[in-house]
Amino acid sequence: MVGTGRVGAVLGAALRRAGHRVVAASGVSEASRNRAQELLPGIPVLPVEDVVARAELVLIAVPDDALADLVAGLASTRTWQAGQLVVHTSGRHGLEVFEPALGQHVLGLALHPAMTFTGTALDLDRLVDCCFGVTAPEPLRAVAEALVLEIGSEPVWVEQEMRPLYHAALAHGANHLVTLIAQSLQALAAAGVETPSRVLGPLVAAALDNSLRAGDAALTGPVARGDAGTVAEHLRQLQGLTPDIRPTYVALARATAERALASGRLRPQAAEPLLDILASDQEQ
C-alpha cells in the first residue's frame, strides 16, 4: 500500500479481508499513519521504496497530481521490479502514468473506486455496492477485473482516452452534490428550521432515486413549471446568505431550465420570463 489516506487504507483492508497478504504500507501524515494502524493493524509503515521492494502487487493511492511524479521517481531509482503488478486508484489517469516504468517491465492497472470515502471501517461495507472504473492492457483485463470482484465490487470498463471525462462526470455528480446539500442545509437553518437534515433528507433521497431511474423526467419544482415569480422570490431571499449560494442557485436553475426546454417539459413561452430573470441576475 503506497498511501494510506482515506482510499488507500480502506482498499488495503478490503484486499486483506479478501485473502491478500498485505506486507507493508506507507503514510506521510500523522492521520495516514493512524489510519493504517486502525485499518491495517500489524502492518509495518515504511518508506515508499521499502514498500515497493517487498510487494508483488503495489497499490498506489495518492492524489492525482502526485501520481505521475511518484511513478517516475521510483523508475529513476530503479525501484520497480520486473513483472510487478502496479495498481493506481486515480479516476483521471489511465495507463499513461506508467510509461516511465515500462522499461522495468511493470504491469500497470488503473482501478478507480466510484465511491466517496470516510477512511473508516464503514467504507468496507460500502465497497460491496460500488463500481470501479477499470482500465488495463487487454491481456491484463481479467486480472484487473478479478481484483475488483474479489472485494465484492463491480468492474466497469473505461477506455483509456475516456478516463478524464469519466472522472469529471463523477466529480460533478458527487463532489458538487456535497456543496449543494451544504448550501441547502444552511438556507434551511437560516429559515429557522431546527433540524435541517431531517427535513431535507427524505426529499433529496427521493429526488436522487427518481433521477437515477428516470433522468430528466424526474424533474419537478418551480423551474420545471416555469414559475418565474417564485424563482425571483427565491433569489431575493438568498441574497442575505453567504455569497456562494445565490450564484449557485442561478447557475443550476438556468441549466435546469435549458434541460427542461430541450426535453419538452418546459414550454418556450413559460421559459422566456424565467430565463430573463436568471439572465438579469447574472448581469448584476
C-alpha positions in Angstrom: 0.0 0.0 0.0 1.6 3.3 -1.1 -0.6 5.9 0.5 -2.8 5.2 3.5 -5.2 8.1 3.0 -9.0 7.6 3.1 -8.9 5.5 0.0 -5.7 3.5 0.3 -6.1 2.3 3.8 -9.7 1.1 3.1 -8.7 -0.7 -0.1 -5.8 -2.3 1.7 -8.1 -3.6 4.4 -10.6 -4.8 1.7 -7.9 -6.7 -0.1 -6.7 -8.2 3.2 -10.2 -9.3 4.0 -10.4 -10.9 0.6 -7.3 -13.0 1.4 -4.4 -11.0 0.1 -1.4 -10.7 2.4 -0.5 -7.0 3.0 3.2 -6.8 3.6 3.8 -3.1 4.1 2.2 0.4 3.8 3.4 3.9 3.5 1.9 7.0 5.1 3.3 10.5 5.4 0.9 12.4 7.6 0.0 11.5 11.2 -3.6 11.0 10.1 -2.5 8.5 7.5 -0.3 6.6 9.9 -3.1 6.5 12.4 -5.5 5.2 9.7 -3.0 2.5 8.8 -2.9 1.4 12.4 -6.7 1.2 12.7 -7.4 -0.5 9.4 -4.2 -2.4 8.8 -3.2 -3.4 12.3 0.2 -5.2 12.5 1.3 -4.0 9.0 4.6 -2.1 9.1 4.6 1.5 7.9 7.7 2.0 5.8 9.2 4.4 3.3 7.7 4.0 -0.2 10.8 2.4 -1.6 10.7 -0.3 1.0 7.1 -1.0 0.4 7.6 -1.4 -3.3 10.6 -3.7 -2.7 8.5 -6.1 -0.6 5.4 -6.5 -2.7 4.3 -8.4 -5.8 1.3 -6.2 -6.1 1.6 -2.4 -5.3 -1.5 -0.4 -4.8 -0.9 3.4 -5.2 -3.5 5.7 -3.6 -2.1 9.2 -3.8 -3.5 12.5 -5.1 -3.9 12.7 -8.9 -1.3 15.5 -9.2 1.3 13.5 -7.3 0.8 10.2 -9.1 2.9 10.7 -12.3 5.9 12.1 -10.4 5.8 9.2 -7.9 5.9 6.6 -10.6 8.6 8.4 -12.5 10.7 8.9 -9.3 10.6 5.2 -8.5 11.5 4.4 -12.0 14.5 6.8 -11.9 15.8 5.0 -8.8 15.2 1.5 -10.4 12.9 0.6 -7.5 10.3 -1.2 -9.6 10.6 -5.0 -10.1 10.0 -6.8 -13.4 6.6 -8.4 -13.5 5.3 -6.4 -10.6 1.6 -5.6 -10.7 1.1 -1.9 -10.0 -2.4 -0.5 -9.5 -3.3 3.1 -9.1 -6.7 4.4 -7.9 -6.9 7.7 -9.8 -10.0 8.4 -11.7 -8.4 11.0 -14.0 -5.4 9.0 -15.1 -5.2 5.8 -17.1 -2.2 3.8 -18.1 -0.1 6.8 -19.4 1.4 7.4 -15.9 3.2 4.0 -16.1 5.2 4.9 -19.1 8.4 5.8 -17.2 8.3 2.4 -15.5 7.6 0.3 -18.6 11.3 -0.2 -19.2 11.4 -2.0 -15.8 8.5 -4.2 -17.1 5.9 -3.4 -14.5 2.3 -4.4 -15.2 0.2 -1.3 -14.8 -3.6 -1.2 -14.0 -6.0 1.7 -13.3 -8.8 0.8 -10.8 -10.8 3.8 -9.6 -13.5 3.3 -6.9 -16.6 5.2 -7.8 -17.3 5.9 -4.1 -16.7 8.7 -1.5 -14.6 7.5 1.4 -14.6 8.3 5.1 -11.4 6.4 5.7 -13.0 4.2 8.3 -14.3 0.6 8.5 -17.7 1.9 7.4 -16.3 2.1 3.9 -15.7 -1.7 3.7 -19.4 -2.4 3.5 -19.9 0.4 1.0 -17.4 -1.2 -1.3 -19.7 -4.2 -1.8 -22.2 -1.9 -3.5 -19.9 0.2 -5.6 -18.3 0.1 -9.1 -14.7 0.5 -10.1 -13.6 2.2 -13.3 -11.2 -0.3 -14.9 -8.6 0.5 -17.5 -5.9 -2.1 -18.3 -3.9 -3.6 -21.1 -6.2 -6.1 -22.8 -4.0 -9.1 -21.6 -4.4 -7.9 -18.0 -8.1 -7.0 -18.2 -9.2 -10.3 -16.5 -6.6 -9.7 -13.7 -7.9 -6.1 -13.1 -11.5 -7.2 -13.0 -10.7 -10.1 -10.7 -9.1 -7.8 -8.1 -12.3 -5.7 -8.1 -14.6 -8.7 -7.9 -12.5 -10.2 -5.0 -13.5 -7.3 -2.7 -17.2 -7.5 -3.7 -17.3 -4.6 -6.1 -18.3 -4.4 -9.8 -15.8 -3.7 -12.5 -16.8 -1.2 -15.2 -14.6 -0.9 -18.3 -13.4 2.7 -19.1 -11.4 3.3 -22.3 -8.0 5.0 -21.7 -8.9 8.2 -23.5 -12.3 8.5 -21.7 -11.0 8.5 -18.2 -10.8 12.3 -17.7 -14.5 12.6 -18.9 -15.5 9.6 -16.7 -13.8 11.3 -13.7 -15.4 14.7 -14.5 -18.8 13.1 -14.5 -18.3 11.5 -11.1 -16.8 14.6 -9.6 -19.7 16.8 -10.9 -22.3 14.4 -9.6 -20.8 13.6 -6.2 -18.5 16.4 -5.1 -20.7 19.2 -6.2 -23.7 17.4 -4.6 -21.9 17.9 -1.2 -21.7 21.6 -1.8 -25.3 21.8 -3.0 -26.6 19.9 0.1 -24.5 22.0 2.5 -25.9 25.2 0.9 -29.5 23.9 1.3 -28.9 23.0 4.9 -27.5 26.4 5.6 -30.6 28.1 4.0 -33.0 25.9 6.0 -31.1 26.8 9.2 -31.4 30.5 8.3 -35.1 29.9 7.8 -35.4 28.8 11.4 -35.7 25.0 10.8 -34.2 23.3 13.9 -33.2 20.1 12.2 -32.5 20.9 8.5 -31.2 17.4 7.7 -34.4 15.8 8.9 -36.4 18.0 6.5 -34.1 17.8 3.5 -33.0 14.1 3.8 -36.2 12.4 2.6 -36.7 14.9 -0.2 -33.2 14.6 -1.5 -33.2 10.8 -1.2 -36.4 10.6 -3.2 -35.1 13.1 -5.8 -31.9 11.1 -6.2 -33.7 7.8 -6.6 -36.2 9.3 -9.1 -33.4 10.9 -11.2 -31.3 7.7 -11.3 -34.4 5.9 -12.5 -35.8 8.5 -14.9 -33.2 11.1 -15.6 -34.6 14.5 -16.7 -38.1 13.1 -16.5 -37.9 13.1 -12.7 -37.7 16.9 -12.6 -40.3 18.8 -10.5 -40.4 22.3 -8.9 -40.8 25.9 -9.9 -38.3 25.9 -12.8 -40.0 22.9 -14.5 -43.3 24.7 -14.1 -42.0 28.0 -15.4 -42.9 29.8 -12.1 -40.8 32.9 -12.7 -42.3 34.8 -9.8 -41.3 32.0 -7.4 -37.8 31.9 -8.7 -37.5 35.7 -8.4 -38.6 35.5 -4.8 -36.1 32.7 -4.1 -33.3 35.0 -5.4 -34.4 37.8 -3.1 -34.4 35.5 -0.1 -31.0 34.0 -0.9 -29.4 37.4 -1.2 -28.9 37.6 2.6 -26.9 34.4 2.8 -23.2 33.7 2.1 -22.2 34.9 -1.4 -21.7 31.5 -2.9 -25.3 30.3 -2.6 -27.2 32.7 -4.9 -24.9 32.3 -7.9 -25.1 28.6 -7.5 -28.9 28.7 -7.5 -28.8 30.9 -10.6 -26.4 28.6 -12.5 -28.3 25.4 -11.6 -31.7 27.0 -12.3 -30.5 28.1 -15.7 -29.1 24.7 -16.5 -32.3 23.1 -15.3 -34.4 25.3 -17.5 -32.3 24.6 -20.5 -32.6 20.8 -20.0 -36.3 21.1 -19.3 -36.7 23.1 -22.5 -34.7 20.5 -24.5 -36.8 17.6 -23.1 -40.1 19.4 -23.8 -41.0 19.6 -20.1 -40.9 23.4 -20.1 -42.8 25.3 -22.7 -40.9 28.1 -24.5 -43.4 30.7 -23.6 -43.1 29.8 -19.9 -39.3 29.6 -20.1 -38.8 33.1 -21.5 -39.7 35.2 -18.4 -37.8 32.7 -16.2 -34.7 32.9 -18.3 -34.9 36.7 -18.4 -34.9 36.8 -14.6 -31.9 34.5 -14.3 -30.0 36.4 -17.0 -30.6 39.7 -15.3 -29.4 38.3 -12.0 -26.2 37.1 -13.7 -25.6 40.6 -15.1 -25.7 42.2 -11.7 
